[in-house]
Amino acid sequence: MRKPAVIILVLLALAMTACGVAAGNPIWENLADDDSTSESQPPASDAPAPQASEPSATNDVSENPDSKPEQDSESEPEPEPEPEPKPEPKPEPEPKPEPMRELTNVEEAHIAYYEVLQTAVGEHGIGMRGVSYAELIDFDGNGMPELLFAVHDHGGFYMSETRWSSFHDYFVYGYNGTAEIIASGRIHNYPANNSYIVLLTGRNGAVYLEDNLVDHSENYYSCYTFRNGEWLEVIGYYNNHTGYWEYYADGNPASEQEYDDALAELDIVSSREISLRDETHSMVLDPESVSALLAELEAMTESASMSRGRFS
């Protein structure tokens, strides 16, 4: 780059020598200064200055080692990570059994009555020749029911050449720790009368079993209930159609006035008849009531036994 300047200086020196310029001529000094200046500054170039190029992806990678080059869209995708196995659900805790409880007296009575009625049905069957009627009745109104059922397992008999008698045996069971029979009797069915069982209800909730017999030669009437742990004939009378009358009150012989007073004390508010026969004098009662009560007592027994944590 210094050859043109040297050539120029040589030519100028020759020209100045020819013109007789002394060696200390200022022009010479200026030329020397120019030469030093030219050496210190590079000559200008007509070519445009190179522009700074934008950083390439390669430079980015070299400058930022943490960056990753974009993957080729045609390359195989990386496999998806396998899902983490779900934890198995914990088994739900088993429900705690309800604590056993003592049965009430009524529940105990239901279990005992179920066994009694089952035994009677097993011995006699159900229907016209068997257990023909059954019901739970709270005679004394104390919240503890009694079991009443009737059995007809015979055809009857002739009381005379013209009088045919047939009857039901009835049984009443109470509960006092165990089922115990507290009453039994016979309800007759003569062709000449309209025999039936009547259940009377007093204003105080007590229930009375009425036994009535009307015949050509005699007539009797009795009314029973369970009172103070005793099956009691609260009122009754008997006559033989000859003017002879007997009256009873609270299980004892009484006058007619005492009988009337005892009847008034019952304060009867309703009555329900259970017929023992129909127009053909058949013993018809209600055998369906036996099956229904058996099913009801069975359900009560199972419910009570499960609540106590056992089966009978």
C-alpha positions as CSV (number, residue, x, y, z in Angstrom):
1,M,0.0,0.0,0.0
2,R,3.1,2.4,0.4
3,K,4.6,2.0,-3.1
4,P,2.5,4.8,-4.8
5,A,3.4,7.2,-2.1
6,V,7.1,6.4,-2.4
7,I,7.0,6.8,-6.1
8,I,5.3,10.2,-5.8
9,L,7.9,11.3,-3.3
10,V,10.7,10.3,-5.5
11,L,9.2,12.1,-8.4
12,L,8.7,15.2,-6.3
13,A,12.3,15.0,-4.9
14,L,13.7,14.9,-8.4
15,A,11.5,17.8,-9.5
16,M,12.6,19.9,-6.5
17,T,16.2,19.0,-7.0
18,A,15.9,20.1,-10.5
19,C,14.4,23.4,-9.5
20,G,17.2,24.0,-7.0
21,V,15.1,23.7,-3.8
22,A,17.2,23.3,-0.7
23,A,17.0,20.3,1.5
24,G,15.3,22.3,4.3
25,N,12.4,23.5,2.0
26,P,9.2,23.4,3.9
27,I,7.5,21.6,1.0
28,W,9.8,18.7,1.7
29,E,8.7,18.7,5.3
30,N,5.1,18.8,4.3
31,L,5.6,15.9,2.0
32,A,7.3,14.0,4.8
33,D,4.4,14.8,7.2
34,D,1.9,13.7,4.5
35,D,3.8,10.5,4.1
36,S,3.7,9.8,7.8
37,T,0.0,10.6,7.9
38,S,-0.7,8.3,5.0
39,E,1.1,5.5,6.7
40,S,-0.9,6.0,10.0
41,Q,-4.3,6.2,8.3
42,P,-5.3,3.5,5.8
43,P,-6.5,4.6,2.5
44,A,-10.2,5.0,2.0
45,S,-11.8,2.3,0.0
46,D,-14.7,2.7,-2.3
47,A,-16.2,-0.7,-1.3
48,P,-19.1,-0.4,1.1
49,A,-18.4,-1.4,4.7
50,P,-19.5,-4.9,5.4
51,Q,-22.7,-5.0,7.4
52,A,-23.1,-7.1,10.5
53,S,-24.7,-10.3,9.6
54,E,-27.7,-11.6,11.7
55,P,-26.8,-14.4,14.1
56,S,-27.5,-17.8,12.6
57,A,-29.0,-20.7,14.3
58,T,-25.5,-22.2,14.4
59,N,-24.2,-19.2,16.2
60,D,-27.2,-19.3,18.6
61,V,-26.3,-22.9,19.5
62,S,-22.6,-22.0,20.0
63,E,-23.4,-18.9,22.0
64,N,-26.2,-20.7,24.1
65,P,-25.2,-24.2,24.8
66,D,-28.4,-24.9,26.7
67,S,-30.6,-24.3,23.6
68,K,-31.5,-27.3,21.5
69,P,-31.8,-27.3,17.7
70,E,-35.3,-27.7,16.3
71,Q,-36.0,-31.3,15.5
72,D,-36.7,-32.3,12.0
73,S,-40.5,-32.5,11.5
74,E,-40.0,-35.7,9.5
75,S,-38.1,-37.4,12.3
76,E,-39.9,-40.0,14.5
77,P,-41.6,-38.4,17.5
78,E,-40.2,-39.3,20.8
79,P,-42.3,-41.9,22.6
80,E,-44.8,-40.6,25.2
81,P,-43.8,-41.4,28.7
82,E,-45.8,-44.2,30.2
83,P,-48.5,-43.0,32.6
84,E,-47.7,-43.6,36.2
85,P,-49.8,-46.5,37.6
86,K,-52.8,-45.3,39.6
87,P,-52.7,-46.4,43.2
88,E,-55.1,-49.1,44.0
89,P,-58.2,-47.8,45.9
90,K,-58.2,-48.7,49.5
91,P,-60.9,-51.1,50.5
92,E,-63.8,-49.4,52.3
93,P,-63.9,-50.4,55.9
94,E,-66.6,-52.9,56.8
95,P,-69.6,-51.3,58.6
96,K,-69.5,-51.9,62.3
97,P,-72.3,-54.1,63.4
98,E,-74.9,-52.4,65.4
99,P,-74.5,-53.1,69.1
100,M,-76.8,-55.8,70.4
101,R,-79.7,-54.5,72.5
102,E,-82.1,-56.1,74.9
103,L,-85.5,-56.9,73.4
104,T,-88.6,-55.3,74.8
105,N,-91.2,-57.4,76.6
106,V,-93.5,-56.9,73.6
107,E,-90.9,-58.2,71.2
108,E,-90.2,-61.2,73.4
109,A,-94.0,-61.9,73.6
110,H,-94.2,-61.8,69.8
111,I,-91.5,-64.5,69.5
112,A,-93.2,-66.6,72.2
113,Y,-96.6,-66.3,70.5
114,Y,-95.2,-67.2,67.2
115,E,-93.9,-70.5,68.6
116,V,-97.3,-71.2,70.3
117,L,-99.3,-70.6,67.1
118,Q,-96.8,-72.6,65.0
119,T,-97.3,-75.5,67.4
120,A,-101.1,-75.3,67.2
121,V,-101.1,-75.2,63.4
122,G,-98.7,-78.1,63.3
123,E,-101.1,-80.2,65.4
124,H,-104.4,-79.1,64.0
125,G,-103.8,-77.5,60.6
126,I,-105.6,-74.4,59.4
127,G,-109.2,-74.2,58.3
128,M,-112.6,-75.7,59.0
129,R,-110.9,-78.6,60.8
130,G,-108.1,-76.9,62.5
131,V,-107.0,-73.4,63.7
132,S,-109.9,-71.3,62.4
133,Y,-109.2,-67.9,63.9
134,A,-106.2,-66.1,65.5
135,E,-105.6,-62.5,66.6
136,L,-103.4,-60.4,69.0
137,I,-105.6,-58.5,71.4
138,D,-104.5,-56.3,74.3
139,F,-107.3,-57.2,76.7
140,D,-106.3,-55.1,79.6
141,G,-105.0,-52.1,77.6
142,N,-101.5,-52.1,79.2
143,G,-99.6,-52.3,75.9
144,M,-98.8,-56.0,76.2
145,P,-101.0,-58.0,73.7
146,E,-102.4,-61.4,74.4
147,L,-102.8,-64.2,71.8
148,L,-106.4,-65.4,71.1
149,F,-107.0,-68.3,68.7
150,A,-109.8,-70.8,68.2
151,V,-109.6,-74.5,67.1
152,H,-112.3,-76.6,65.5
153,D,-111.1,-80.1,64.9
154,H,-114.2,-82.2,65.3
155,G,-117.5,-82.5,63.6
156,G,-119.8,-82.1,66.6
157,F,-122.3,-84.4,68.3
158,Y,-126.0,-84.8,68.9
159,M,-127.2,-83.5,72.2
160,S,-130.5,-85.1,71.6
161,E,-132.4,-86.6,68.6
162,T,-133.0,-83.1,67.2
163,R,-130.2,-81.0,68.6
164,W,-126.8,-81.1,67.0
165,S,-123.9,-79.3,68.7
166,S,-120.7,-78.2,67.3
167,F,-118.2,-75.9,68.9
168,H,-114.9,-74.1,68.9
169,D,-112.3,-74.3,71.6
170,Y,-110.7,-71.0,72.2
171,F,-107.4,-70.3,73.9
172,V,-105.9,-67.1,75.3
173,Y,-102.2,-66.9,75.9
174,G,-100.4,-64.2,77.9
175,Y,-96.8,-63.4,78.3
176,N,-94.9,-63.1,81.6
177,G,-91.3,-64.1,80.7
178,T,-92.8,-67.1,78.8
179,A,-96.0,-67.6,76.9
180,E,-98.6,-69.1,79.3
181,I,-102.2,-70.1,78.7
182,I,-104.4,-67.9,80.8
183,A,-107.9,-68.9,79.6
184,S,-109.6,-71.5,77.5
185,G,-113.2,-72.3,76.8
186,R,-115.8,-73.6,74.5
187,I,-118.0,-71.6,72.2
188,H,-121.0,-73.7,71.1
189,N,-122.8,-73.6,67.7
190,Y,-126.3,-74.9,67.8
191,P,-128.4,-74.8,64.7
192,A,-131.1,-73.0,66.5
193,N,-128.9,-70.0,67.6
194,N,-126.6,-67.5,66.2
195,S,-123.4,-68.3,68.0
196,Y,-120.5,-65.9,67.6
197,I,-117.6,-64.4,69.4
198,V,-118.1,-60.7,70.3
199,L,-115.1,-58.5,71.2
200,L,-116.2,-55.4,73.2
201,T,-114.0,-52.4,73.7
202,G,-114.4,-50.1,76.7
203,R,-113.6,-46.4,76.9
204,N,-110.4,-47.1,78.8
205,G,-109.1,-49.3,76.0
206,A,-109.8,-52.7,77.7
207,V,-111.2,-55.4,75.5
208,Y,-113.8,-58.0,76.6
209,L,-114.5,-61.4,75.1
210,E,-118.2,-62.2,75.0
211,D,-119.5,-65.7,75.0
212,N,-123.2,-66.0,74.3
213,L,-125.5,-69.0,73.9
214,V,-129.1,-68.8,73.2
215,D,-131.1,-72.1,72.9
216,H,-134.6,-73.3,73.3
217,S,-134.1,-74.4,76.8
218,E,-131.3,-72.2,78.2
219,N,-129.6,-68.9,77.7
220,Y,-126.3,-67.8,79.1
221,Y,-124.1,-64.8,78.7
222,S,-120.5,-64.2,79.9
223,C,-118.0,-61.4,79.4
224,Y,-114.3,-62.0,80.1
225,T,-111.2,-60.0,80.2
226,F,-107.6,-60.2,81.5
227,R,-107.3,-58.0,84.5
228,N,-104.6,-57.8,87.2
229,G,-102.9,-60.9,85.8
230,E,-106.2,-62.9,85.9
231,W,-108.7,-64.0,83.4
232,L,-111.9,-62.8,84.9
233,E,-115.6,-63.1,84.2
234,V,-116.5,-59.5,84.8
235,I,-120.2,-60.0,84.2
236,G,-122.5,-62.9,83.3
237,Y,-125.9,-64.4,83.7
238,Y,-127.7,-67.6,83.1
239,N,-131.4,-68.6,82.8
240,N,-133.2,-71.8,81.8
241,H,-136.3,-70.2,80.5
242,T,-138.2,-71.2,83.6
243,G,-137.7,-67.9,85.4
244,Y,-134.5,-68.9,87.0
245,W,-131.7,-66.3,86.7
246,E,-128.1,-66.2,88.0
247,Y,-126.0,-63.1,87.8
248,Y,-122.2,-62.7,88.2
249,A,-120.0,-59.7,88.7
250,D,-116.2,-59.8,88.9
251,G,-116.3,-63.6,89.0
252,N,-118.7,-63.8,91.9
253,P,-122.5,-64.4,92.2
254,A,-124.3,-61.0,92.2
255,S,-127.7,-59.5,92.3
256,E,-129.3,-58.1,89.2
257,Q,-128.5,-54.6,90.4
258,E,-124.9,-55.5,91.0
259,Y,-124.8,-57.0,87.5
260,D,-126.2,-53.8,86.0
261,D,-123.7,-51.7,87.9
262,A,-120.8,-53.8,86.7
263,L,-122.0,-53.6,83.1
264,A,-122.2,-49.8,83.4
265,E,-118.6,-49.7,84.7
266,L,-117.4,-51.4,81.5
267,D,-118.4,-48.3,79.6
268,I,-118.5,-50.2,76.3
269,V,-118.0,-47.9,73.2
270,S,-117.7,-50.5,70.4
271,S,-118.3,-54.2,69.6
272,R,-117.0,-56.5,66.9
273,E,-118.7,-59.8,66.0
274,I,-116.8,-62.9,64.8
275,S,-119.5,-65.3,63.6
276,L,-119.1,-69.0,64.2
277,R,-121.4,-70.1,61.5
278,D,-123.2,-69.1,58.3
279,E,-126.7,-69.8,57.1
280,T,-125.8,-73.4,56.5
281,H,-124.6,-73.7,60.1
282,S,-121.0,-74.3,59.0
283,M,-118.2,-73.4,61.2
284,V,-116.8,-70.5,59.2
285,L,-114.7,-68.2,61.4
286,D,-111.7,-66.7,59.6
287,P,-108.9,-69.2,58.7
288,E,-107.2,-66.5,56.6
289,S,-106.5,-64.6,59.8
290,V,-104.4,-67.5,61.0
291,S,-102.1,-67.4,58.0
292,A,-101.9,-63.6,58.2
293,L,-101.0,-63.6,61.9
294,L,-98.4,-66.3,61.4
295,A,-96.7,-64.2,58.7
296,E,-96.8,-61.1,60.8
297,L,-95.4,-62.8,63.9
298,E,-92.7,-64.4,61.8
299,A,-91.6,-61.0,60.4
300,M,-91.7,-59.6,64.0
301,T,-89.6,-62.5,65.3
302,E,-87.0,-62.1,62.5
303,S,-86.8,-58.4,63.0
304,A,-86.4,-58.7,66.8
305,S,-83.9,-61.4,66.5
306,M,-81.7,-59.5,64.0
307,S,-81.8,-56.4,66.2
308,R,-80.5,-58.5,69.1
309,G,-77.8,-60.1,66.8
310,R,-79.2,-63.6,66.7
311,F,-81.7,-65.8,65.0
312,S,-84.2,-67.8,66.9
